[in-house]
Amino acid sequence: MDIKFGDIQETALIPLAIKASETARPNARIRDYKAKEIIDTLGVDVSKYDPFLSHEGVVARTIMFREQLKELIKKYPDAVYINLGCGFDDKFSQVDNGTLQWFDVDLADQIAVRRKVYEDRDRCIMMEGDALNGEWTKKIPKSDMYIIVMEGVLEYFSKEQVKTCLNMLCDCFEHGWLLAELHSPFLEKNSKHHDAVKNTNATFGWGTKSGREYLQLEPRMEFVSEHSYNEEMKKYTIRGKLFAIIGKNINNRLAVFKW
């Protein structure tokens, strides 16, 4: 399988490799058989994308995003769900309730690669789209509510790009929720020390101490909640518990906004 894409898109291999290796474990906390199939088919060594802390972080965020989505699906079963910057992620399979309307959206080069390993499904459609340009949103069905997932995306954006993205979402969708992965100012300055991202050519963008900083960029949004991945990571290993103490304000977070 020939997979080629840009520096930021290369980071999509990190969660893919981690989900595959976790799925192969006897007591897997998350199972993503498609990820394992893709990695096995690639036949390349992706161990550099799967160090301990990144592994635990991806497992934690997968669980946390899944549970948050399930809550919103119960509340808004008829909403349109959009995984913006989807990479190789298959959240649809994790949360599908049998009626969900879902779109996996990413840049053209990433969608081209994704189509090599995924096919469109009845209620889960792949679409080319840019998080900084709302042109693609014209193809999204009209709805009273939109739920946008941005996992592993915004941390590579500059502050100005984050503002552009938030403004676009509020301009194009009258009412919505945003589930976003955020990172800290520490990581913004230390991409080259991140245990997995250092093995790519990508660098982190604007980091925040709190998701409330997003409201300065888009006042139409309301801050709902924010939870560090430490909350999940510390449940499983001693190293996870230690990192929750030592890296209390360093780890990434799941932040929830609505408008």
N, C-alpha and C positions, 0 to 999 in steps of 0.2 A: 504494500500500500504506500503510495507516494504522498507524503504529507508535507506541505510547505506553506508557511505563512509568516506574517510580520512579527516583530519583536514582542509586542503586547499580546498578540494571538498565541505566541509560543507558551505563554503562561497558562493557557488552557490545558496543557499537558500535565501541569502540576496536580490539580484535583483529579484528573483522569487517572493518572498513575496511582495516586493515593487510594482512590475508590476501588481500583482494581486490586491492589494489594490487600486492602482491608477485606474485600469480598472473599479473597482466597483464604483468609484466616478461619480456623475452626469455630471460634466464637465471635464472628463478625458482628460489629455494632451497627453497621450499615451494609446493605447489599446492593451492588450495582453490577449486574451480570453483563450489561452492555459495555460498561467501562472495561471489565476484564476481557471481554471478547475483542474490543478494539486494541487494547495493549498487547494481548496475545497475538493478534493478527499483524500488528506492527513489527513484532519480532525484534525490537531494539531495546537496549538497556536503558530503562527510565529510572534507575535507582537514585540518580542524582536529584530527581524531583520528589523523592519520598523520604526525607529526613524526619526524625522523630517529632519535633515540635510542629512542623508543617503537617505531618500526618495527623497528629492529634487535633490540630486546629481545623483541618478540613472535615474530619469526622464530626467534630463539635458543631461546626457551622452547618453541615448537612442536616444534622438532627434538629438544630434550632430553627433553621429556615423551614424545614418540613413541618414542624409542629406549629409554627406561626402561620404558615399557609393553611394548614388544616383548620385552624381557628377561623380564619377569614373566609374559607370556603363554606363553613357552616353558616356564617353570617351573611355571605353574599354568594350563594350558589349560582346565580345567574350573571355574575360579573364576567368580564373578559379578563383573562389572565395572560400576562406578557412577561416572558423571561428575556430581559433586554441585556444583550451581551452574553448570550447563553453558552458560547463555547461548545463543549461536548456534553454539557449538563443535561440530564433528563429528569427534571423535577416532575414533569407531568406524570410519569409512571409511579412516582412516590406518593402522589396526592390525589390522583384521579378518582372521582366519585361516581363515574359512569355518565356524567352529563357535562363535565367541565369543557369550557371553550378556551383553548390555549394556543398561544403563538410563541415560537422560539425565534428570536430576532438577534441578528448579529451582522457585522460587516460582511461585504460580499465575499472576501477571500475565506473568511471563517465558515460561512454558510456553504460555500463550494466544497470545503473539506468535510464539513458535517454531513453533507448529502452523500458522501462516499460510504458513510457508516450508518446513517439513519434514513428512514423514509418518512414522508408525511403520513399522518394517521388521520382518521375521520375527524377528530376534534383537536388535533395537535398539528399545527402547520408551521413550517419553517419559512422565514421571510428575511430578505436582505433589508437592513436598516441601520442607521447611524444614530447613536445616542446624543449626538450634537446637532442633528438635523431632523426635523419632524416630518419630512416628506412622506416617509413610510407609513405614518399613522393614518393617512388618508385611506389606506387599504384595510384598516382595522374596522370591524363591524361596530356600529353605533351601540352604545350601552349606557345605562344609568351609572355604572360603576366599573372602574378599571383597577386591577391590582398589578402593580409593576414590581418585578423582582430584579435587583441588580446586585448579584453576588460576584465578587472578584472583578469589579469593573471600575467603580468610582475611585478606588485607591490609586489608579494610574492616571487620573485626570488632574490637571492644574486647577487652582481655585476658580479661574475664569471659565474653564471647561465645565466644572461642576455647576457653576451658575447657569451656563448656557443649557446644560442638560435639565436642570430643575425647572428653569423657565419654559423650556420646550414641553415638558410633561404637563405643566399646569396650563399652558396655552392650548395644547392639543386635546387634553382630556379634562372635561369639566369637573368631574369628581373622581378621586382615586386614592389609592394607598400606595406607598413606596416602601418596600423592604430592601434596605441597603446595607452592604458591608462597608464599614468605615474603619480607618486605621489612624494611628497616632502621629503627632509631630515627630516623635522619635524615629518611627519607621520611615517617615518622609525623608529624613536625613541619612538613613542607614540602609538603603536598598542593597548595597554591596555586602552587607553583613547578614542579610536574611538567608536562612539556611537553604531555601529552595530557589527564590527569585534571583539570587546571585549567580545561579547557573543559566540564566537567560540574559538577554540584552535589555530587558525591561527595567524601568526605574519607577519607584513610587512617586506619586504626585502629592497634592495637598493633604496634609494630615490634620485632624481635629482632636481636641480634648473632649468635646461633647458634640453630639448631633445637633444641639441647639444652635451651633454656629451656622448651620445650613439655613436657618430662618432669616439670617441677615441677607442671604443671597436670593431667597424666594419667600417673601412674607405671606404669600397665599397658603403656604404649607404650615401645618401644625405638627409640633413634635409630640409623638405619642409615647414612645418607650425606647430604651436602649439597654442591651445586655452584652457584657463581655463574653467572649468564647471561654474565658477562664471558668465561668459558671458551670459549663458542661465538661470541660477538660479535667477539672479537679476531681471528678467523680470516678475516674478510671485508674490513674497511676500516681505513684508517689511523685514522680517528676512533674506530672500535671499539677499536683497540689502545691509543690514548691514553686513552680512557675507562676501560679496564681498569686503567690505572695511576693516573689521577687519581681515579676513582670506585671504587677497589679494594673498599671495604667498603660501598658505597652501593647497588650494583645488587641486584636481586631474585635469589632463589635457588630452585632445586628441591631440596626436602628430602624424604627418604624415611624413613618410620617403619613399624614393624610391631608387632603384638601377638598 
